[in-house]
Amino acid sequence: MAQNPRVHDLLLLLVPLSVLVLMNITVAAGQNASTNAKPFTLVNNCKEMIWPGIITKGDSNRGEGFALKPGQTAIYNATVGWSGRIWARTGCNFDKTGTGTCQTGSCGTSLNCTGPSNPPNTIAEFTLGDDVDFYDLSLVDGYNLPIVISPINGKGNCSIAGCEGDLRQNCSSELAVKSNGKVIACRSACNAFNTDEYCCRGAFADPAACQPSNYSRSFKQVCPAASSYAFDDRASIITCSASEYIIIFCASRNQSVCSYHDKKLVCNTSTGSTAPPLDLGGWIRMLSLSMLFILKMKF
């Protein structure tokens, strides 16, 4: 994970109702920023630390990985033409050399992913084109955390994708993955039973033959804006032309999230619109006053 010294160029703010929350800031650069780069702002809105993983399609032996504490953010810069997956690893334990294991979403034994994720885990999928992008939230490999994808400065459909429900709370005992008696992930039917019918392969490798199962329907009921099985992609993939994307772990689709970088403040909405540019000096003064208030309350 390459560190960017211009940390002040990124400022992420979560605004539930009228509460102002100052976030910790961290920056991860997946590729060198360029004029045609599209930033992905990753936000940890979970109560525990997560370890995002990023894999580029066609280059699954080399990926990105880093830790995000609760409230921290990171940026991954992807160029036009990039296609890949972003997800969260949970329950990880890495030593000083970056070697370790994770309870869910593991992608090798290193902090930087050395392979695709190990199901079950929730996956944000992207393909960035010259004129249009494609993205969706996939539960085809199971579920481990809620993820919401918000486009910024979008043209086209540009709806907010994701799964804000917690499938772990109602996961079937046949699909549940547990640790110390607690459900930490929910497997897909394909991952759990490995049959052609559930995996849409062999005689079922056709949308007409591979229909939703009771298991995928239960996924869809909780997460209607996510792909619940292999051929559900056609209904769940979103086409949009956006300048950047915000990926929020453990958030709801109607949660307001704003990021500040490149001297602009942009916010996610149901249509991917933006907020007007904000004066940096005024923004810093506002945050300074908020921090003073927080410190006074704390001490």
C-alpha positions as CSV (number, residue, x, y, z in Angstrom):
1,M,0.0,0.0,0.0
2,A,1.7,3.1,-1.2
3,Q,1.3,6.1,1.2
4,N,0.4,9.5,-0.2
5,P,2.0,12.4,1.8
6,R,-0.9,14.8,0.7
7,V,-3.2,13.3,3.3
8,H,-4.9,16.7,3.7
9,D,-6.3,16.3,0.1
10,L,-8.7,13.7,1.4
11,L,-11.4,14.5,4.0
12,L,-14.3,12.2,4.5
13,L,-17.3,13.1,6.5
14,L,-20.3,11.0,7.6
15,V,-23.4,13.1,8.3
16,P,-26.2,11.1,10.0
17,L,-28.9,13.8,10.5
18,S,-27.1,16.9,12.0
19,V,-24.2,15.1,13.8
20,L,-20.8,16.1,12.6
21,V,-18.2,13.4,12.9
22,L,-14.5,14.0,12.2
23,M,-12.9,10.9,10.6
24,N,-9.4,9.6,10.8
25,I,-7.7,9.7,7.4
26,T,-5.5,7.2,5.6
27,V,-4.6,7.0,2.0
28,A,-3.9,3.9,-0.2
29,A,-2.8,4.3,-3.8
30,G,-3.4,1.2,-5.9
31,Q,-2.0,2.8,-9.0
32,N,-0.2,6.0,-9.7
33,A,-2.8,8.8,-10.0
34,S,-3.2,10.2,-13.5
35,T,-5.5,12.5,-15.4
36,N,-7.8,9.6,-16.3
37,A,-7.7,7.9,-12.9
38,K,-10.9,7.2,-11.0
39,P,-10.6,7.3,-7.2
40,F,-12.3,4.7,-5.1
41,T,-12.9,6.1,-1.6
42,L,-13.1,3.1,0.9
43,V,-14.8,3.9,4.2
44,N,-14.9,1.7,7.3
45,N,-18.2,2.4,8.9
46,C,-18.0,-0.8,10.9
47,K,-17.5,-1.1,14.6
48,E,-14.4,-3.2,14.2
49,M,-11.3,-3.1,12.1
50,I,-11.4,-4.5,8.6
51,W,-8.8,-5.4,6.0
52,P,-9.9,-4.4,2.5
53,G,-8.7,-6.6,-0.3
54,I,-8.4,-5.5,-4.0
55,I,-7.8,-7.8,-7.0
56,T,-7.4,-6.8,-10.6
57,K,-9.0,-9.1,-13.2
58,G,-6.4,-11.1,-15.1
59,D,-3.7,-10.4,-12.5
60,S,-5.1,-12.3,-9.5
61,N,-1.6,-13.3,-8.2
62,R,-0.9,-9.7,-7.2
63,G,-3.3,-7.5,-5.3
64,E,-3.7,-4.8,-2.7
65,G,-4.5,-5.1,1.0
66,F,-4.4,-2.8,4.0
67,A,-6.0,-2.3,7.4
68,L,-8.8,0.2,8.1
69,K,-9.7,1.0,11.7
70,P,-13.3,2.1,12.4
71,G,-13.9,5.5,11.0
72,Q,-10.9,5.5,8.7
73,T,-10.9,5.9,4.9
74,A,-8.5,5.1,2.1
75,I,-8.3,5.9,-1.6
76,Y,-7.5,3.4,-4.4
77,N,-6.8,5.0,-7.8
78,A,-7.9,2.9,-10.8
79,T,-7.3,3.9,-14.4
80,V,-9.9,3.7,-17.2
81,G,-10.1,0.1,-18.3
82,W,-9.5,-1.3,-14.9
83,S,-11.7,-4.3,-13.9
84,G,-11.6,-5.9,-10.5
85,R,-13.0,-6.8,-7.1
86,I,-13.0,-5.0,-3.8
87,W,-14.1,-6.6,-0.5
88,A,-13.4,-6.6,3.3
89,R,-11.5,-9.2,5.2
90,T,-12.5,-9.7,8.9
91,G,-11.0,-11.2,12.0
92,C,-7.5,-10.9,10.6
93,N,-4.2,-11.3,12.6
94,F,-1.1,-10.1,10.8
95,D,2.4,-10.0,12.3
96,K,5.0,-7.3,11.7
97,T,6.0,-8.8,8.4
98,G,2.5,-8.7,7.1
99,T,1.9,-12.4,7.4
100,G,-1.2,-13.8,8.9
101,T,-4.7,-15.2,8.5
102,C,-8.3,-13.9,8.4
103,Q,-11.6,-15.4,9.5
104,T,-13.4,-14.3,6.3
105,G,-12.4,-13.0,2.9
106,S,-8.8,-14.2,3.1
107,C,-6.7,-13.8,-0.1
108,G,-3.5,-15.6,0.8
109,T,-1.4,-15.3,3.9
110,S,-0.1,-11.7,3.3
111,L,-1.5,-8.3,4.0
112,N,-1.3,-7.6,0.3
113,C,-3.6,-10.1,-1.5
114,T,-1.8,-12.9,-3.4
115,G,-4.9,-14.4,-4.9
116,P,-8.7,-14.0,-5.1
117,S,-10.8,-14.0,-2.0
118,N,-11.8,-17.2,-0.3
119,P,-15.6,-17.5,0.1
120,P,-17.8,-16.6,1.7
121,N,-17.6,-12.8,1.4
122,T,-19.5,-9.8,-0.1
123,I,-17.8,-8.4,-3.2
124,A,-18.0,-5.1,-5.0
125,E,-17.3,-5.7,-8.7
126,F,-16.2,-3.0,-11.2
127,T,-15.3,-2.6,-14.9
128,L,-14.3,0.9,-15.8
129,G,-14.8,1.8,-19.5
130,D,-14.0,4.8,-21.7
131,D,-17.6,6.0,-21.8
132,V,-19.5,3.8,-19.3
133,D,-18.7,1.8,-16.1
134,F,-20.3,-1.4,-14.9
135,Y,-20.6,-2.2,-11.2
136,D,-22.6,-4.5,-8.9
137,L,-22.5,-5.9,-5.4
138,S,-22.2,-9.7,-5.5
139,L,-23.4,-12.3,-3.0
140,V,-22.6,-15.1,-5.5
141,D,-19.7,-16.0,-3.2
142,G,-21.6,-15.5,0.0
143,Y,-21.7,-12.7,2.5
144,N,-19.6,-11.4,5.4
145,L,-20.3,-7.6,5.7
146,P,-22.7,-5.0,4.3
147,I,-21.2,-3.0,1.4
148,V,-22.7,0.1,-0.3
149,I,-21.4,1.5,-3.7
150,S,-22.1,5.1,-4.4
151,P,-21.2,6.8,-7.7
152,I,-20.2,10.5,-7.8
153,N,-20.6,12.9,-10.7
154,G,-22.5,10.2,-12.5
155,K,-24.3,10.1,-15.8
156,G,-26.7,7.4,-16.8
157,N,-28.5,5.0,-14.4
158,C,-26.0,5.6,-11.6
159,S,-28.1,4.2,-8.8
160,I,-26.6,3.2,-5.4
161,A,-25.8,-0.5,-5.3
162,G,-25.2,-2.7,-2.4
163,C,-26.4,-4.7,0.6
164,E,-27.2,-2.9,3.8
165,G,-28.9,-5.8,5.5
166,D,-27.1,-8.2,7.7
167,L,-27.5,-11.7,6.3
168,R,-25.6,-13.2,9.3
169,Q,-28.6,-12.6,11.5
170,N,-30.9,-14.8,9.5
171,C,-28.5,-17.1,7.8
172,S,-29.7,-20.7,7.3
173,S,-27.9,-23.2,9.6
174,E,-26.9,-25.0,6.4
175,L,-25.0,-21.9,5.1
176,A,-23.8,-20.4,8.4
177,V,-20.0,-20.0,9.1
178,K,-19.4,-19.7,12.8
179,S,-16.5,-18.8,15.1
180,N,-16.9,-19.3,18.9
181,G,-20.6,-19.9,18.4
182,K,-21.1,-16.6,16.5
183,V,-22.1,-16.4,12.8
184,I,-19.4,-14.5,11.0
185,A,-20.4,-15.2,7.4
186,C,-23.1,-16.8,5.3
187,R,-22.2,-19.1,2.5
188,S,-23.9,-19.2,-0.9
189,A,-25.7,-22.4,-1.9
190,C,-23.1,-22.9,-4.6
191,N,-20.3,-22.6,-2.1
192,A,-22.0,-24.8,0.4
193,F,-23.3,-27.6,-1.8
194,N,-21.2,-27.3,-4.9
195,T,-23.9,-28.7,-7.3
196,D,-24.5,-27.7,-10.9
197,E,-28.0,-26.6,-10.1
198,Y,-26.8,-24.1,-7.5
199,C,-23.7,-23.1,-9.3
200,C,-25.3,-22.6,-12.7
201,R,-23.0,-24.9,-14.6
202,G,-23.2,-28.1,-16.7
203,A,-26.8,-28.6,-17.7
204,F,-27.7,-25.5,-15.7
205,A,-25.3,-23.2,-17.5
206,D,-28.1,-21.1,-19.0
207,P,-30.3,-18.4,-17.5
208,A,-33.4,-20.3,-18.5
209,A,-32.2,-23.5,-16.8
210,C,-30.6,-21.9,-13.7
211,Q,-33.4,-20.3,-11.7
212,P,-33.3,-18.7,-8.2
213,S,-33.3,-21.1,-5.3
214,N,-34.9,-20.7,-1.9
215,Y,-31.4,-19.8,-0.7
216,S,-30.8,-17.1,-3.3
217,R,-34.3,-15.8,-2.7
218,S,-33.5,-15.3,1.0
219,F,-30.4,-13.4,0.0
220,K,-32.4,-11.2,-2.4
221,Q,-35.1,-10.5,0.2
222,V,-32.5,-9.0,2.5
223,C,-30.3,-7.5,-0.2
224,P,-32.5,-6.5,-3.2
225,A,-29.8,-4.4,-4.9
226,A,-27.2,-7.2,-5.0
227,S,-26.6,-10.2,-7.2
228,S,-27.9,-13.3,-5.3
229,Y,-26.8,-16.1,-7.7
230,A,-24.7,-16.4,-10.9
231,F,-27.4,-15.4,-13.4
232,D,-28.8,-12.7,-11.2
233,D,-26.0,-10.4,-12.5
234,R,-28.1,-9.3,-15.5
235,A,-30.6,-7.7,-13.3
236,S,-28.2,-6.3,-10.7
237,I,-25.3,-4.9,-12.8
238,I,-25.5,-1.0,-13.0
239,T,-24.2,1.0,-16.0
240,C,-23.0,4.5,-15.2
241,S,-20.4,7.0,-16.2
242,A,-19.0,8.4,-12.9
243,S,-15.9,10.4,-12.0
244,E,-15.3,8.4,-8.8
245,Y,-16.9,5.9,-6.4
246,I,-17.4,5.7,-2.7
247,I,-17.4,2.2,-1.2
248,I,-18.8,2.1,2.4
249,F,-18.5,-1.0,4.6
250,C,-21.4,-1.4,7.2
251,A,-23.5,1.4,5.9
252,S,-27.0,2.0,4.6
253,R,-27.8,3.1,1.1
254,N,-29.5,6.3,2.3
255,Q,-26.6,7.4,4.4
256,S,-25.0,10.7,3.4
257,V,-21.3,10.5,2.8
258,C,-19.1,13.3,1.5
259,S,-15.4,13.2,0.5
260,Y,-13.1,16.1,0.0
261,H,-10.1,15.9,-2.4
262,D,-8.8,17.8,-5.4
263,K,-10.2,20.9,-3.8
264,K,-13.8,19.7,-4.2
265,L,-16.5,18.4,-1.8
266,V,-18.6,15.7,-3.3
267,C,-21.4,13.7,-1.7
268,N,-23.3,10.5,-2.6
269,T,-27.0,10.6,-3.2
270,S,-29.5,8.2,-4.7
271,T,-28.7,9.7,-8.2
272,G,-25.0,10.1,-7.7
273,S,-25.1,13.9,-7.7
274,T,-22.6,16.2,-6.1
275,A,-22.5,18.9,-3.6
276,P,-21.2,22.4,-4.7
277,P,-17.5,23.1,-4.3
278,L,-16.6,24.2,-0.8
279,D,-14.1,26.8,0.2
280,L,-11.2,24.9,1.9
281,G,-10.4,27.6,4.4
282,G,-14.0,27.7,5.6
283,W,-14.2,23.9,5.7
284,I,-11.0,23.7,7.9
285,R,-12.3,26.4,10.2
286,M,-15.6,24.5,10.6
287,L,-13.8,21.3,11.4
288,S,-11.4,23.0,13.8
289,L,-14.4,24.4,15.8
290,S,-16.0,20.9,15.8
291,M,-12.8,19.3,17.1
292,L,-12.5,21.9,19.9
293,F,-16.0,21.0,20.9
294,I,-15.3,17.3,20.8
295,L,-12.1,17.8,22.9
296,K,-14.0,19.9,25.5
297,M,-16.7,17.3,25.8
298,K,-14.0,14.5,26.1
299,F,-11.9,16.2,28.8
